[in-house]
Every structure is written in C-alpha cells, then in structure tokens.
Amino acid sequence: MIIHKLNLKIFFVLVLINVNLSRAQLTESYLSIESNIEGAKVYLDSMNIGKTPIYNFKINSGNYNLKVVYPDDKSWNQSLYTESIQLSPGENLKKYIELEYIFIINSTPIDANVFVGDSLIGQTPVVYFTKSTELVARIEKEDYESVIFKFDKNNHYQEVILLKKESKVLNKSNLKVTHLSTEVYIAGGSAIIFGSAAALLKVKADEHYKKYRSTGDRSELTHVRKFDKLSGISLFLCEISNILLVYLLLLR
C-alpha cells in the first residue's frame, strides 16, 4: 500500500515536470542567422548572441530588434543591418543578411582624390561601402604620380604613399626649333631701320626749329619742313614693315 502511494506521487511529479517542459517549449523559439560576411556580430536588442553563421539559437518568443554588424572593430563607420523581428512560439526563423563590404583608402599625403571608374568618391581618407567583393580605385593628387589599387574582401584597407612627379629637364631634344624665313628678317630689320630714321629726322627738325626761334632766320623753316616730311615718310614705312612682319609671323 505504501509502495503504491509512493509510485502515484512519483507519477504525478513526472506529469507535472512534463507539463512544465511542454509549456516552456511552447514559449520558446529558434533563430538562425547567416550572412555574406562570415563572423558578422549579431545582436538581439542589446544582447550579443554570437557571430554568423548562427544556427537554432534558442530564445523566448516575442518582439526583438535584430542588428547584424560588420566584424571589423577597427572600422569607424561600420556596415550594419537592423530589423524588427517577431518570433512566434515554436517558430524556427531563418534569415540571410547581406552586408556591404567596407573598403578604407588612405594616402600619404592626405587629401588625394579617389576615383572608382569615372566617379570621384571623395578625398583620402575615404570609407567606401559596396556590395561588390572587389574594388579598383584610382588615387590622384596634383604634382604626384597617380596610383591604381585593387582591393578585395580579404584586403579591404590600403594606405598609399604617393610619389612626387619628376621635374622634366629642358634640353635640346625637347626643344622645337623654328627657323625664321628671310622675309621675316627683312621685315623686322626694315621696321627697326625706318623707326630709327623717323626718330632721328624728327630730332633734326626740332633742332632747326629751335634755331629759327632763336635767330629768326626763315631759311631754318625750310629745313624744318624737309626733315618733318622725311620723318613722316620713315614713320609710314616703319608701320608698313611692322604690319608685314606680323602678317609673316601669323602665316607661320
């Protein structure tokens, strides 16, 4: 009789435990997270539940804020994914998260222009987000040699040392010698000769005019008119020579 009562007590205890376990199972859910970037950190609200991939993580049903963060702690601008999820009792939720890859480009000296294709994405240091696993960037800075670098998901940080452009030494091989024609020399020489003659003749005319003013000799006026006329003719020929010189130079 005593043994029978003891067996009944054990039976009821086992039934009670089984009921509690069933209730617990009814309130539990499972979560599996995969991502294109292995090792991404996964948070439910503020709780870190591990790194991707995560399979069948047991958690109470309810509403949560899911956050998946790029695994590199050194990235000051982290790529992240956030979503509000609802886990029903007994549900096994599976999600695949696609994060953007982060490529960090720096240079010495800084403030160099960074191009991806034909697009300027910024000046160094640059943090660039893309879903592509590879990146080809061109780095340019005035007075420095341009550099092209290729990045991939395993090599996402690059610091480039830019080299100064070599100064070009001017030598005879770099010079294009232009030979002037005889006509150019003649026109240039004529302009100089006639210009000088016009100036000298004008000086002569002024000297005779001063003599006329001081002596009153009217014969000096004849000399003034003669030298003024010759000076005018020389000046006219000088202008013609200059026009011809410009024309010949433009033809070249």
Secondary structure, DSSP 8 states (H G I E B T S, - for coil): -HHHHHHHHHHHHHHHHHHHHHHHHHHEEEEEEEESSTT-EEEETTEEEEESSEEEEEEESEEEEEEEE-S-TT-SS--EEEEEEEE-TT-EEEEEE---EEEEEEEESS--EEEETTEEEEESSEEEEESSSEEEEEEE-TTB--EEEEEETTB-EEEEE--B-------GGG-------HHHHHHHHHHHHHHHHHHHHHHHHHHHHHHHHHH--THHHHHHHHHHHHHHHHHHHHHHHHHHHHHHHHH-
